[in-house]
C-alpha cells in the first residue's frame, strides 16, 4: 500500500508540471458560457434545458477527448528515454503502476466534473431561476458522466501503454469521439459505443427522447460497468505481461 501511494504521489507530481490544468478549465468555462446564453421558452422547466445545453458540448466532446488526453499524458514520460525500464527496476509492481496511472486519470476527470458542477451553479445564479436548485438532477448527471468515462479511461490507458507515440492514441481518440454527434441518434449502436456513453449518462431524460437517449439509466450503467471491467482487466493483463 505504501509503495502504491508513493507511485501515485509521483504520478500526480509529474502531471502537476505538465500544464494540463489549463485543459481541465476549458470545458467548464465554455459550458458556463453556453449555460449563460441558453434561451428558456416561456413556461418550460429551465433546469433540464440548461443542463442539457451544457452537457451537449461537455459530455459529447470534451469528456471523451480528455479521457484519452490524460491517459496519453500519464504515459508520455515513460515512453521517452527508457523511462519504463527506469521505473520498473524500482521496487514497484506493475499492477501498482497501472492502478496509479488509472487513478490519476480518473481523478483528473473527477476534477473536471466538479468544475462543470460549479459552471452549472454559476449559470443558474446568472439566470436567477425561481425555485430550489435540483441537486439530485445535477449530481446524477455529474456522477453518471464520470462513471461512464471509466471504460474510456481503461481503454485509452491500454492504448497509450502500448503505443510509444503521444500523438497516435490521442488522434485515434479524437477521431472516434467526433462520430458521437451521429451515433447518439442510434438506439441500436449508441448505448454500446464507449465514446457516446458520457453524454448519454449526463443528459437529463426529459430533454432527449430520441435515439440512444431513450435507453433506461440502469441499462446504461450495466453496459458501462461491463465494458469497464472488460477494458480494465484487458489493459492490466497486457501491461503485466508486456516486455519492456
N, C-alpha and C positions, 0 to 999 in steps of 0.2 A: 504493500500500500504506500509505503514511504517513497519507494522508487517511482511509483506511478505519479505521485504528487510532484516529485522533482521533474519528471518528464513534462507534466502538464504545465508547471511553472516555466520551464524553459521554452515550451511552445508558445505560451502567452507572451513571454518576453520578446521572442522573435517577431510575433505578429504586431506587437506594440511599436516596433521600429519600422514597420512596412508602409506606414501611411494609409493603411486600409480603412482607418476610421473615417476618412473623408467619404469613402464609398458608402459606408453604412448610413451616413447622414443624407445621401442624395435622395433615396426613395421617400423617406418620411417628409422631407421638405417639399418635394414635388407633390406628394399626396396631400399635404396640408394646403397647398395652393389650389389643387383640384377641389378639395372639400370646401374651401372658402368661396370658390367661384360657382359651385353647383347651384342650379336653379331648382327650387322646390315648387311643384304645382300646388295650386290652391286646394286646401282640404286634404292633401296627402300626408301620410306619416313621414316626417322628414328624416328620421333616424336611419331606417334601412336604405333610403335613397342616397343619403350622404355616404354611408358606409359602403354601399355597392359601387358608387362612383369612384371612391378612393381605392377600393380593392382591385378594380379592373387593371390599374397600372401596377400597383404594388405586388399583388398576388400572381398576376398573369405573366409579368415580365421580370420585375426586379428580384423577387424572391428566388425563382429558379436560377437566374443568372448568378446571383450572389452565392448560392449554394455551390455552384461549380467554381466560381472565382475564389472563394475562401478555401475550398479543397485544393485547388492548384497552388495557392499561396503557402499552405502549410507543408507542402512537399517540395517547393522550389529550392529551398536551401540545401536539402539532402541530395538533390539531383545535380548539384554543381560541386566540383572539386572533390569528388569522392566522399561526399557528406554521409551517405548511407553506411559506408564502411567505418567511418569515424564514429558514427552514432552507435552502431550495433556491436562494436568491440567493447563498449562500456557495459557495466553490469546491469543491463536492462533487458526485459523480454520484448519480443516482437509484438506480443499481444498488448503489452503496456503501451508501446509506442503507437500502435494502431488506435487503441482506445483513447489515448491522449489527443491525438490529432482529430479524431472524430468528435471528442468533447469540445475541443476549441472551435471547430466549425459550427457545431450545434449551438454553442454559447454565443457566437457572433450573430447567428441568425435570431437567437432569442433576444439579443440586444436590439437588433433591427425591429423586431416585433414590438418591443416595449416603446421604442421611439415612434413607431407607427401609431401605437395607442395614444401617445402624447399628441400626435398630429390630429387624431380623431377628436380628442378633448379640445384642442385648440380651435379646430374648425367649428365644433359645436358652440364653443364660447363666442366665436366671431358671429355666428348666426343668431345666438341667443334664442335657441329653440325653447318653446314652452314645455313644461313638464320635466320629470326626472330623467337623468341620463340612463339609457338602457345598458347597464353594466353587464348584465347577463349576455346580451347580444354581442357586445364588444369583446368580452373575454372569451366567449365561444369562438368568435372569429379569429382572435389573436392566437389562442392556444391551438385551434384546429389548423391554422396555417403553418404554425411551427412544427406540429406533429407531421403534417403532410410533406414537409420538407425533408424529414429524416431519411426516407428512402432515397431521395436525390443525393443527400449528403453521402450516404453509404455507397451509392453507385458512382458518384463523381470522385470520391476518395479512392475507390478501387482503380478507376481510370488514371487518376493523377499519380498513384503509386507505380503504375505500370509504364506510363509514358514520361520520359525524361523532359520532353518539351513542355514549357509552360503554356505556350500559345495553343498547342494542339488540343488538349482536353477542354480548354476554355472556348475555342472555336466550335468544337463539337457540341458543347453545352448550349451555346448561343443559337446554333443552327437548329437544335432540337427544341428550343424554347419558343422561337418565333412562330412555328405552326400552331401554338396554343390558340391563337385567335380563330383558327378554323376547327381545331379538334374539340374544343369545349362545346361546340354546337352539335357534336355527335354523341347521342346517348349510348351508342354501341362501343365506341373507342375511347371517348373522353375519360371515363372513370378509371381506365386501366393504363392511361398514359401518365408516367410519373411526373412529367413537367407540367401537366394540367392540374394535378391534384391540389397544390396550394391554393389556387384561385377558387376551385370548387369547394374547398373546406372553409374558405374565408367569406364567401359570398352569402349574404342573408337570403334565406329561402324565399322570402316574399318578393325579392327583387329579380328573380330569374326563374322562369317556368318553362324553359326550353332546353333541348339538347341534354348534355350531361348534368346540368343544374337540377334536373328532376330527380336525380339519384338521392335516396334517403341518406341522411347524415351517417347513420350507423353502418350502412353498407359501404360507404366511402371509407370510414375508419377501418373496417375489416380489410378492405383492399390495401389501404396504406400500410397497416401493420404487417400484412402478409408479404407485401413487396419489400418492406424494410427488413424483415428477417431474412428474406432471400438474398438481398444485395449485401447486407451486413455480414452474414456468415460466409458468403462467397468471397467478399473482399478480404475478410480476416484470414480465411483459409489460404487464399492466394498469397497474401503477404507473408504468412508464416512459412510457406514452402518456397518462396521466391529466392533464387540465388542472387546474392549481391556481389 
